[in-house]
Amino acid sequence: MLLIPSSLRLFGYFFLDSFFKVCGRFTQLFFFSIFIFFSFSAYNFLNAKESIRISKIEPALADDLSKVEDYLNNIQNLSANFVQQTSGNPAKIEGKFYLSRNKDSAGKMRIEYLSKPKILIVVNGAVLSYVDIELDEISRLSTNTTPASLLTRPNISFAAKDIEIAGLDKSGEFLTIALRKKNRREAGEFRLTFRINPTEFVKMEVLNDLEQLISVKLSEINLETKIPDRLFVVKSQEN
């Protein structure tokens, strides 16, 4: 059940995407509001209108794609800093990103925006919690139909029945994968960029309805330190 905070209740859940566009308080959340709450604004990556069948991918790219799958599936703990930037806007927004995974059940994710307004997003299993720390308000919804489920599912496969590859781009040591939901192709695509050899998660990108490219770059990635379970438990008055 989604609990709409009082600041959003007038608009209702199905109008939240429009609300994010016009409400200055949440402008910084363009990326994660799209990445987690909604499917993505339509744009063509590499002008690809049809999906790319994995069986048709050239061997070198298929090998890189397999390396990325193995990398993601072997993640147990990933913590990183991120910098979010929107095209045409020099402002940079910083935050912390946490991903905890295991092969037996749905994973967990935590996104902290460090600048005001302080916002926290937590995915724990099938439940996503959106926390406005300053207003001490929490909203919850199921992650089953959100793009967030890609990174938290027990087995990540680019051949999964519910997603398709819309584009692949290999530039030097970097591989960019454009993905979209099969049942929501009209909603558009999002990009995940990885460094290959050694494999490392580098960046996520989307294009919003205002034709702005939102980029989230990860840095200081830590795969060794266990993330405390308490970080994925949402309580009121988060500190």
C-alpha positions as CSV (number, residue, x, y, z in Angstrom):
1,M,0.0,0.0,0.0
2,L,1.3,3.4,-0.9
3,L,1.1,6.0,1.9
4,I,1.1,9.4,0.2
5,P,2.7,12.0,2.5
6,S,0.6,15.1,3.2
7,S,2.8,17.2,0.9
8,L,1.9,15.0,-2.0
9,R,-1.6,13.7,-1.1
10,L,-3.4,16.4,-3.2
11,F,-1.8,15.2,-6.4
12,G,-2.1,11.4,-5.8
13,Y,0.3,8.7,-6.8
14,F,-0.5,8.8,-10.5
15,F,0.4,12.5,-10.7
16,L,3.7,12.2,-8.8
17,D,5.8,12.3,-12.0
18,S,4.3,15.7,-13.0
19,F,4.7,16.8,-9.4
20,F,8.5,16.1,-9.5
21,K,8.8,18.3,-12.6
22,V,7.2,21.4,-11.1
23,C,8.0,21.3,-7.4
24,G,11.4,22.8,-6.6
25,R,11.7,20.8,-3.4
26,F,12.1,17.6,-5.3
27,T,14.0,18.9,-8.4
28,Q,17.1,17.1,-7.3
29,L,15.3,13.8,-7.4
30,F,14.7,13.8,-11.1
31,F,16.9,10.7,-11.6
32,F,15.8,8.5,-8.8
33,S,12.1,9.5,-9.1
34,I,12.3,8.1,-12.6
35,F,14.6,5.2,-11.9
36,I,12.7,3.9,-9.0
37,F,9.1,5.1,-9.1
38,F,8.4,5.1,-12.8
39,S,9.4,3.8,-16.2
40,F,11.6,6.1,-18.3
41,S,10.9,8.8,-20.8
42,A,11.0,7.7,-24.3
43,Y,14.1,8.2,-26.4
44,N,16.0,6.2,-28.9
45,F,19.5,5.0,-27.9
46,L,21.6,4.4,-31.0
47,N,18.3,4.9,-33.0
48,A,17.4,1.4,-31.9
49,K,13.7,0.8,-32.5
50,E,13.7,-2.9,-32.1
51,S,15.3,-4.9,-29.3
52,I,18.6,-6.7,-29.8
53,R,18.5,-10.4,-29.5
54,I,21.3,-11.8,-27.4
55,S,21.8,-14.6,-29.9
56,K,22.5,-12.0,-32.6
57,I,25.1,-10.0,-30.6
58,E,28.7,-10.4,-31.9
59,P,30.8,-12.7,-29.7
60,A,33.1,-10.0,-28.2
61,L,30.1,-7.9,-27.0
62,A,28.3,-11.0,-25.8
63,D,31.4,-11.9,-23.7
64,D,31.4,-8.4,-22.2
65,L,27.7,-8.6,-21.5
66,S,28.3,-11.9,-19.7
67,K,31.0,-10.3,-17.6
68,V,28.6,-7.6,-16.5
69,E,26.0,-10.2,-15.6
70,D,28.5,-12.1,-13.6
71,Y,29.8,-8.9,-11.9
72,L,26.2,-7.9,-10.8
73,N,25.3,-11.4,-9.7
74,N,28.4,-11.7,-7.6
75,I,27.8,-8.4,-5.7
76,Q,26.9,-9.0,-2.1
77,N,27.7,-5.5,-0.8
78,L,28.2,-2.4,-2.9
79,S,28.6,1.1,-1.4
80,A,29.6,4.1,-3.3
81,N,29.4,7.9,-3.5
82,F,27.4,9.4,-6.4
83,V,27.3,12.7,-8.2
84,Q,24.1,13.5,-10.1
85,Q,24.1,16.1,-12.8
86,T,21.5,17.3,-15.3
87,S,22.4,18.5,-18.8
88,G,22.2,22.3,-19.0
89,N,22.6,22.7,-15.3
90,P,26.1,23.1,-13.7
91,A,24.8,22.1,-10.3
92,K,26.0,18.8,-8.9
93,I,24.1,16.9,-6.3
94,E,26.0,14.4,-4.1
95,G,24.7,11.3,-2.3
96,K,25.4,7.8,-1.1
97,F,24.4,4.6,-2.8
98,Y,24.1,1.1,-1.2
99,L,23.2,-2.2,-2.7
100,S,23.0,-5.5,-0.8
101,R,22.3,-8.7,-2.7
102,N,22.1,-12.4,-2.2
103,K,21.2,-15.3,-4.5
104,D,18.3,-16.6,-2.4
105,S,16.0,-13.6,-2.0
106,A,15.3,-10.1,-3.3
107,G,18.1,-7.6,-2.5
108,K,18.2,-4.3,-0.7
109,M,19.0,-0.8,-1.9
110,R,19.5,2.6,-0.1
111,I,19.9,6.0,-1.7
112,E,20.7,9.0,0.4
113,Y,20.7,12.6,-0.9
114,L,23.2,14.5,1.3
115,S,22.1,18.0,0.4
116,K,18.8,19.6,1.4
117,P,16.0,18.6,1.1
118,K,17.3,15.4,2.8
119,I,15.6,12.5,1.1
120,L,16.1,8.8,1.6
121,I,15.0,6.0,-0.6
122,V,15.2,2.4,0.7
123,V,14.3,-0.8,-1.2
124,N,14.0,-3.8,1.1
125,G,12.7,-6.9,-0.7
126,A,9.4,-6.1,-2.4
127,V,8.9,-2.9,-0.5
128,L,10.2,0.6,-1.5
129,S,10.2,3.3,1.2
130,Y,10.5,7.0,0.3
131,V,11.4,9.2,3.3
132,D,11.3,12.9,3.5
133,I,13.5,13.3,6.5
134,E,12.8,17.0,7.0
135,L,9.0,16.5,7.0
136,D,9.3,13.1,8.8
137,E,7.0,11.5,6.2
138,I,7.3,8.0,4.7
139,S,5.7,6.6,1.6
140,R,5.7,2.9,0.6
141,L,5.0,0.9,-2.5
142,S,5.7,-2.4,-4.2
143,T,8.9,-2.7,-6.2
144,N,7.6,-5.5,-8.4
145,T,6.7,-3.2,-11.3
146,T,9.6,-0.7,-10.9
147,P,12.9,-0.6,-12.7
148,A,14.6,-0.9,-9.2
149,S,13.7,-4.6,-9.3
150,L,16.4,-5.2,-11.9
151,L,19.3,-4.5,-9.5
152,T,17.7,-6.2,-6.5
153,R,16.4,-9.4,-8.1
154,P,18.2,-12.6,-7.0
155,N,19.4,-13.4,-10.5
156,I,20.2,-10.6,-12.9
157,S,19.9,-11.7,-16.6
158,F,19.7,-9.5,-19.6
159,A,17.8,-12.3,-21.2
160,A,15.0,-12.1,-18.6
161,K,11.5,-12.3,-20.0
162,D,10.5,-8.8,-18.7
163,I,13.4,-6.7,-20.1
164,E,15.1,-6.3,-23.4
165,I,18.3,-4.8,-24.7
166,A,17.6,-1.7,-26.8
167,G,21.2,-0.8,-27.5
168,L,24.8,-1.7,-26.9
169,D,27.8,0.7,-27.2
170,K,31.4,-0.3,-26.6
171,S,33.7,2.7,-26.3
172,G,37.3,1.9,-25.3
173,E,37.1,0.1,-21.9
174,F,33.4,1.1,-21.3
175,L,30.3,-0.7,-22.2
176,T,26.9,1.0,-22.1
177,I,23.7,-1.1,-22.1
178,A,20.4,0.5,-22.9
179,L,17.5,-1.4,-21.4
180,R,13.7,-1.2,-21.4
181,K,10.7,-3.1,-20.0
182,K,9.1,-5.4,-22.5
183,N,5.6,-4.7,-21.4
184,R,6.3,-0.9,-21.3
185,R,8.3,-0.3,-24.4
186,E,6.6,3.1,-25.0
187,A,8.0,4.3,-21.7
188,G,11.5,4.4,-23.1
189,E,15.0,3.3,-22.1
190,F,17.7,3.7,-19.4
191,R,21.4,3.2,-19.6
192,L,23.8,1.4,-17.4
193,T,27.6,1.9,-18.0
194,F,30.3,-0.4,-16.9
195,R,34.1,-0.4,-17.1
196,I,35.3,-3.7,-18.5
197,N,38.5,-5.5,-17.5
198,P,38.2,-5.1,-14.6
199,T,34.4,-4.9,-14.5
200,E,33.0,-2.0,-12.5
201,F,29.7,-0.2,-12.3
202,V,30.3,3.4,-13.4
203,K,27.1,5.3,-14.4
204,M,23.4,5.3,-14.9
205,E,21.6,7.7,-17.2
206,V,18.0,8.6,-18.2
207,L,16.4,11.3,-20.4
208,N,13.4,12.9,-18.8
209,D,10.3,14.4,-20.4
210,L,12.0,17.8,-20.5
211,E,14.7,16.4,-22.8
212,Q,17.2,16.7,-20.0
213,L,19.8,14.0,-19.7
214,I,20.3,13.0,-16.0
215,S,23.5,11.3,-15.2
216,V,24.5,9.6,-11.9
217,K,28.2,8.7,-11.7
218,L,29.4,6.3,-9.0
219,S,32.8,6.7,-7.3
220,E,34.8,5.2,-4.5
221,I,33.0,1.9,-5.0
222,N,33.5,-0.6,-2.1
223,L,32.6,-4.2,-2.6
224,E,34.3,-5.6,0.5
225,T,32.7,-3.9,3.5
226,K,29.5,-5.5,4.8
227,I,26.6,-3.1,4.8
228,P,24.7,-3.1,8.2
229,D,21.2,-4.4,7.9
230,R,20.0,-1.4,9.9
231,L,20.6,0.8,6.9
232,F,17.7,-0.9,5.1
233,V,15.3,-0.5,8.0
234,V,13.2,2.7,7.7
235,K,12.1,4.5,10.8
236,S,10.6,7.9,11.3
237,Q,13.0,10.7,12.2
238,E,16.0,9.2,10.3
239,N,19.3,10.8,11.1
